[in-house]
Amino acid sequence: MMVTWAERTKPYEAALIKDLNQIVRIPSVLDPKTMTEQTPYGSDMVRALAKMEELARRDGLRYGRVNNQVTWIEYGPADAPETVGILTHIDVVPAGEGWIRDPFKPEVLNGLYFGRGAHDMKADLMSSYYALKYLQDNHFPVTRKIRLIIGTDEENGWRDMPQYFAEEGQPTMAFSPDGAFPVVNAEKGFQTIRVRFPSDSTGAFELQRFISGDRANVLPGEARARVRVPDQTTLADAFENYLQQYPFLHGTTRIRKQTVTLVLYGVQVHGAYPQDGENAATYLANFLSQYPFGGDAAPFLHFVGQTLHDDPYATQVGLRYTDELTGDLTLNIGIVRYSNHGQGSIVLNIRYPTGITVPEIFATLTTHLPTDKMTLEPESVGMAPHYVPEDDELVSTLSLVYAGQTGFYRRPRTSNGGSYARLLKRGVAFGGQFPDVPVSSHQANESTPVTNLTRSMAIFAEALTLLGNPKSAKK
């Protein structure tokens, strides 16, 4: 009786979890405090890369590093003219609020593996690494070189991979296990936009400070505001009544002299899917917008708390758009800042399908700003929509492997998220989220089913044996 790929990889589970624990324990979050020329995104990021290299050395795999930003680990003939890439990242977003356990002390509870990066994407990185290790342990012959490429800036500016490609070249084809099964052969474009405006607040109702979020690609789960109002107790009571209307929200109030500090907690999610969360910033602004704040506070609160509030498809700013192939445009309000007598800003992260352009997005947004004091600017260089045809060898091979191991054929699909795969002409996202698993990336208590660790490993390992030998891959 033939042994299945799942049966071959299951014995690796305990070792895989042990190695994954070592990686999750390293808080590889962008850290400006420890950024130097030798540690471009912080010292913990370099520690995490070094740990992966330590595993490669232990397991007899070749490895190298580029500018302390990308580590590569490879199997197969070093001089092969073609390379199959596995594009991953080891950086994670900050832990955020709402954890009931230490996010950097991984645990297995009730069949789930918990820890920051369990879903995005340290678990899938380790499943990919173990797929490579399985090929090495069993001496699988391949004619293409297979290279696991590990970045450190995916959650921020994507500054790492261009440097890697400049030094090492691009793979012939690649998949990134930074998405979902089945094959994601299309990814929406994304553009981050900063709205700037003066923030002077005057009058009996004064907004002194408003702060929420620290990543454009994360829907914030916490927002804070400090206000001066004529009747602090009445405002605090009204805030409690407001929270009671929404069972998924909670918050606190603190009265001190003439000011009230309000803290509101929503539901944090990945900014690619704002419809799945509850944005703390827009809810807090929504509550405050009913009061007569003066100066620049009034249009700011109305824009965030009324125009942008509870509108993930951007209908109220004229950007509702759907493409048959690549889906809906979505808008995430990721970072909000207001400091009285200073400079205010709102950072918007937009995921857009084919058929609409960035200049059109800017032009439409401009007409919906509440005041001419507000200006728009690109926060970073965006990415255009990405698409690889279904009949490409990469897409067809991965699709058949997934169907063969799961018993279900699903057509390739479009994702709101962005993976490193979009940097290549022949790059797709593939795994490791299975269709029956809730998305928990960028959320509190992030987790992944333990059984899916070697389940993904099995799919990746078989895919690599086929893609590593072009004659046996389906053309």
C-alpha positions in Angstrom: 0.0 0.0 0.0 1.4 3.4 -1.1 2.4 5.7 1.8 0.8 9.1 1.4 2.7 12.4 1.7 0.7 13.2 4.9 1.9 9.9 6.4 5.5 10.6 5.4 5.6 14.0 7.0 3.5 13.4 10.2 6.5 11.9 12.1 8.3 15.3 11.8 5.6 17.2 13.8 7.3 17.2 17.2 10.6 18.4 15.8 8.9 21.0 13.6 7.1 22.4 16.7 10.3 22.5 18.7 12.1 24.5 16.0 9.1 26.7 15.4 9.1 27.6 19.1 12.6 28.9 18.8 11.6 31.3 16.0 8.3 32.5 17.6 10.1 33.3 20.9 12.2 35.9 19.0 10.1 39.1 18.8 11.1 39.9 15.2 9.2 43.2 15.0 10.6 46.3 13.3 12.6 48.0 16.1 13.9 51.5 15.3 15.7 51.6 18.7 18.1 48.8 17.6 18.3 49.7 13.9 21.9 50.1 12.7 23.8 49.5 9.5 24.4 45.9 10.7 20.8 45.5 12.0 18.7 47.3 9.3 15.3 46.5 10.9 16.4 45.8 14.5 18.6 43.3 16.3 15.9 40.7 16.9 15.4 40.4 13.1 19.0 39.5 12.6 18.7 37.0 15.5 15.8 35.3 13.8 17.7 35.0 10.6 20.7 33.6 12.4 18.5 31.0 14.1 17.2 29.8 10.7 20.8 29.5 9.5 21.6 27.5 12.6 18.9 25.0 11.6 20.2 24.8 8.0 23.7 24.1 9.2 22.4 21.4 11.5 20.4 19.8 8.7 23.2 20.0 6.0 21.5 22.6 3.8 23.4 25.4 2.0 22.6 28.9 3.2 23.7 32.5 2.9 22.6 36.0 3.8 22.2 39.3 2.0 22.8 42.6 3.8 21.5 41.2 7.1 18.1 41.5 5.5 17.4 38.2 3.7 18.6 34.7 4.4 18.4 31.9 1.8 18.5 28.2 2.3 18.7 25.8 -0.6 18.6 22.3 -1.8 19.5 20.8 -5.1 22.3 21.4 -7.6 24.0 24.6 -6.8 24.9 25.3 -10.4 21.4 24.6 -11.8 20.4 27.2 -14.4 16.8 27.4 -13.0 15.6 28.0 -9.5 12.3 27.3 -7.7 11.8 29.9 -5.0 9.8 29.8 -1.8 9.3 33.4 -0.7 8.7 33.9 3.0 9.3 36.4 5.8 10.3 36.1 9.4 9.1 39.6 10.6 5.8 40.0 12.4 3.5 42.8 13.4 3.6 44.1 17.0 1.6 41.9 19.5 -1.1 44.5 20.1 -3.8 44.4 22.7 -6.1 41.6 23.8 -3.8 38.6 24.3 -4.7 36.2 27.0 -1.2 34.6 26.9 2.3 35.9 26.1 2.5 36.3 22.3 6.1 35.4 22.3 5.9 32.3 24.5 4.2 29.9 22.2 1.8 27.3 23.5 -0.2 24.4 22.1 -3.7 24.3 23.6 -6.6 22.2 22.4 -4.9 21.3 19.1 -4.0 25.0 18.3 -0.5 26.5 18.2 -0.6 30.0 19.7 1.9 32.8 19.3 2.6 35.9 17.3 3.4 34.7 13.8 1.6 31.4 14.2 -0.6 32.4 11.2 1.5 35.1 9.5 3.8 33.5 8.8 6.3 31.8 11.0 4.4 28.5 11.1 4.2 28.4 7.3 7.9 29.4 7.1 8.8 26.4 9.3 6.5 24.1 7.3 8.3 25.2 4.1 11.7 24.7 5.8 10.7 21.2 6.8 9.6 20.4 3.3 13.1 21.3 2.2 14.5 19.3 5.1 12.4 16.3 4.0 13.9 16.4 0.5 17.3 16.6 2.0 16.8 13.7 4.5 15.4 11.5 1.7 17.8 12.6 -1.0 15.1 13.5 -3.6 16.7 14.1 -7.0 15.9 17.5 -8.5 17.3 19.3 -11.6 16.2 22.7 -10.6 17.7 24.4 -7.5 15.1 25.0 -4.7 15.7 28.0 -2.6 13.9 29.1 0.6 14.2 32.9 0.7 13.4 34.5 4.1 12.8 38.3 4.3 12.6 40.7 7.2 10.6 43.7 5.9 7.4 42.2 4.6 5.2 43.8 7.3 6.6 47.2 6.6 8.3 48.6 3.5 9.3 45.6 1.4 12.8 47.1 1.2 14.6 43.7 1.6 13.7 41.6 -1.4 14.8 44.2 -4.1 18.2 44.0 -2.5 18.2 40.3 -2.5 17.2 40.1 -6.2 19.9 42.6 -7.1 22.6 40.4 -5.5 21.2 36.9 -6.1 18.9 37.3 -9.1 15.2 36.3 -9.3 14.0 32.7 -9.2 12.7 31.2 -12.4 9.4 30.8 -10.6 8.3 30.9 -7.0 5.4 30.5 -4.6 4.9 32.2 -1.3 3.2 30.3 1.5 2.0 33.7 2.9 -1.6 33.3 1.7 -4.1 30.6 1.5 -4.9 27.3 -0.3 -5.6 26.7 -3.1 -3.4 28.7 -5.4 -3.7 32.5 -5.2 -2.7 33.5 -8.7 -4.0 37.1 -8.5 -3.4 39.7 -5.8 -5.0 43.1 -5.6 -2.9 46.3 -5.9 -2.3 48.2 -2.8 -1.6 51.8 -2.0 -1.0 53.5 1.3 -2.1 57.1 1.5 -1.5 59.7 4.3 -4.0 62.4 4.9 -2.3 65.4 6.5 -4.0 68.4 8.2 -3.5 71.0 10.9 -4.9 70.1 14.3 -5.9 73.1 16.2 -8.9 72.7 18.5 -10.5 75.6 20.3 -13.7 76.3 22.2 -15.5 74.6 25.1 -15.1 71.2 23.6 -11.4 70.7 22.9 -9.8 67.6 21.4 -6.3 67.5 23.0 -5.2 64.1 21.6 -6.4 61.2 19.5 -4.2 58.2 18.8 -4.9 54.8 17.3 -2.9 52.2 15.3 0.7 51.8 14.4 0.7 49.8 11.1 -1.1 50.8 7.9 -1.9 47.1 7.2 -3.5 46.4 10.5 -7.0 47.5 11.5 -6.4 49.0 14.9 -8.0 47.3 17.9 -7.4 50.2 20.3 -8.0 54.0 20.2 -7.4 56.7 22.8 -8.6 60.3 23.1 -8.1 63.0 25.7 -10.7 65.8 25.6 -11.6 68.8 27.6 -15.4 69.3 27.9 -17.7 71.4 30.1 -19.2 68.4 31.9 -16.8 65.5 32.2 -19.2 63.2 34.1 -21.9 63.5 31.5 -19.4 62.7 28.7 -18.1 59.6 30.6 -21.6 58.4 31.2 -22.5 58.9 27.5 -19.4 56.9 26.5 -20.5 54.0 28.7 -24.0 54.1 27.1 -22.4 54.2 23.6 -20.3 51.1 24.3 -23.4 49.2 25.5 -24.9 49.5 22.1 -22.1 47.4 20.6 -21.4 44.1 22.4 -18.1 43.7 20.5 -16.7 46.9 21.9 -15.4 47.8 25.4 -13.6 50.7 26.9 -12.5 52.7 29.9 -12.8 56.3 31.0 -10.7 58.4 33.4 -11.6 61.9 34.6 -8.8 64.1 35.7 -9.4 67.8 36.5 -11.0 69.2 33.4 -10.2 66.4 31.0 -11.5 63.0 30.2 -9.4 60.2 28.7 -11.4 57.7 26.7 -10.0 54.3 25.6 -12.0 52.1 23.2 -11.2 48.5 22.3 -12.5 47.1 19.0 -11.5 43.9 17.1 -8.1 44.0 15.4 -7.6 42.2 12.1 -5.4 42.2 9.1 -5.8 45.4 7.1 -6.4 43.5 3.9 -9.7 42.4 5.3 -11.2 45.4 7.2 -14.7 44.0 6.8 -13.8 41.3 9.3 -12.9 43.6 12.2 -14.2 46.5 14.2 -12.0 49.6 13.9 -11.5 51.2 17.3 -10.4 54.5 15.7 -13.5 55.0 13.7 -15.8 54.0 16.6 -14.2 56.4 19.0 -14.3 59.2 16.4 -17.9 58.3 15.7 -18.8 58.7 19.4 -17.0 62.1 19.7 -18.3 63.5 16.4 -21.7 64.1 18.0 -20.2 66.8 20.2 -19.5 70.4 19.1 -15.7 70.3 19.0 -14.1 73.4 17.6 -11.4 74.2 15.0 -9.8 71.4 13.1 -11.2 68.7 15.4 -14.7 68.9 14.0 -13.9 68.0 10.3 -11.3 65.4 11.5 -13.8 63.6 13.8 -16.6 63.8 11.2 -14.3 62.4 8.4 -13.0 59.5 10.6 -16.2 58.9 12.6 -18.8 59.4 9.9 -17.4 59.3 6.4 -14.9 56.5 6.9 -16.7 54.7 9.7 -18.0 51.2 9.1 -17.3 51.5 5.3 -14.7 48.9 4.4 -15.6 49.2 0.7 -15.1 53.0 0.6 -18.6 53.8 -0.7 -18.9 57.1 1.1 -15.6 58.4 -0.4 -16.7 57.4 -3.9 -14.4 54.4 -4.3 -16.8 51.5 -4.4 -15.5 49.4 -7.2 -15.7 45.7 -8.2 -13.9 43.8 -10.9 -15.2 40.4 -12.0 -11.7 38.8 -11.9 -10.1 40.5 -8.9 -13.0 41.5 -6.7 -13.8 44.5 -4.5 -11.7 47.6 -3.5 -11.3 47.8 0.3 -10.1 50.6 2.5 -8.5 50.2 6.0 -8.0 53.1 8.4 -4.7 51.9 9.9 -3.1 54.9 11.8 -4.8 58.0 13.2 -3.0 60.8 15.0 -4.3 64.2 16.3 -2.4 66.4 18.7 -3.8 69.8 19.5 -1.8 72.7 18.1 0.2 70.3 16.0 -0.1 68.2 12.9 -2.8 65.5 12.3 -2.7 62.5 10.0 -4.8 59.6 8.9 -3.1 56.6 7.1 -5.3 54.7 4.7 -4.4 51.4 3.2 -6.3 50.6 0.0 -6.4 47.3 -1.7 -7.7 47.7 -5.3 -8.6 45.4 -8.2 -7.7 45.7 -11.8 -9.7 48.4 -13.7 -9.0 51.3 -11.4 -5.7 53.3 -11.1 -3.9 55.0 -8.3 -4.3 58.5 -9.9 -8.1 57.8 -10.0 -8.1 56.9 -6.4 -6.3 60.1 -5.4 -8.5 62.2 -7.5 -11.7 60.7 -6.1 -10.5 60.9 -2.5 -9.5 64.5 -2.9 -13.1 65.5 -3.8 -14.4 63.8 -0.6 -12.1 65.5 1.9 -14.1 67.6 4.3 -11.8 70.6 4.2 -9.2 72.1 1.8 -6.8 72.1 4.8 -6.5 68.3 4.3 -4.0 67.1 1.8 -3.1 63.6 0.4 0.3 62.1 -0.2 1.5 58.6 -0.9 2.9 57.0 2.2 5.0 54.6 0.3 5.4 53.1 -3.2 2.4 50.9 -3.8 2.1 47.7 -5.8 0.0 47.2 -8.9 -2.4 44.3 -9.2 -0.7 41.0 -10.0 -1.9 38.0 -12.1 -0.4 34.7 -13.3 -2.5 32.7 -15.8 -4.1 29.5 -14.7 -2.3 27.5 -17.5 1.2 28.4 -16.3 3.2 25.4 -15.1 3.5 26.9 -11.7 -0.2 27.4 -11.2 -1.3 24.1 -12.7 1.2 22.0 -10.8 0.4 23.5 -7.4 -3.3 23.2 -8.1 -3.0 19.5 -8.9 -0.9 18.8 -5.8 -3.4 20.5 -3.6 -6.3 18.6 -5.2 -4.5 15.3 -5.0 -3.6 15.6 -1.3 -6.9 17.1 -0.1 -9.4 15.4 -2.5 -10.8 18.8 -3.5 -10.0 20.8 -6.6 -10.6 24.5 -6.3 -9.8 27.0 -9.0 -7.1 29.6 -8.4 -8.4 32.7 -6.8 -7.7 36.4 -5.9 -6.5 37.7 -2.6 -6.8 41.1 -0.9 -3.4 40.4 0.8 0.0 41.0 -0.7 2.8 38.5 -0.7 6.3 38.6 -2.0 5.2 36.4 -4.9 3.8 39.5 -6.6 7.4 40.8 -7.1 8.0 38.1 -9.7 6.3 37.7 -13.1 5.9 34.0 -12.3 5.0 34.1 -8.6 1.9 33.0 -6.7 0.8 32.7 -3.1 0.1 29.1 -2.1 -0.9 28.2 1.5 -0.6 27.8 4.3 -4.1 28.8 5.3 -6.7 26.1 4.6 -10.2 27.0 3.6 -11.7 25.7 6.9 -9.4 27.7 9.2 -10.4 31.2 10.4 -8.0 33.9 9.6 -6.1 35.1 12.7 -3.1 36.9 11.3 -2.4 40.3 12.9 -5.0 39.5 15.6 -4.7 38.9 19.3 -4.3 35.2 20.3 -3.1 34.4 16.8 -3.1 30.6 16.2 -3.0 27.8 13.7 -4.1 24.1 14.0 -1.1 21.9 14.9 -2.2 19.3 12.4 -1.9 21.8 9.6 1.9 22.2 10.2 2.8 18.9 8.7 -0.2 18.9 6.4 1.2 22.0 4.7 4.7 20.5 4.8 3.4 17.5 2.9 1.8 19.7 0.2 4.9 21.8 -0.1 7.2 18.8 -0.3 5.4 17.1 -3.1 5.1 20.4 -5.0 8.8 20.9 -4.8 9.6 17.5 -6.1 7.5 18.2 -9.2 8.5 21.8 -9.7 12.1 20.8 -9.1 12.0 18.4 -12.1 10.4 20.2 -15.0 10.0 17.1 -17.1 7.6 15.6 -14.5 5.7 18.9 -13.9 2.5 19.4 -15.7 3.0 21.8 -18.5 
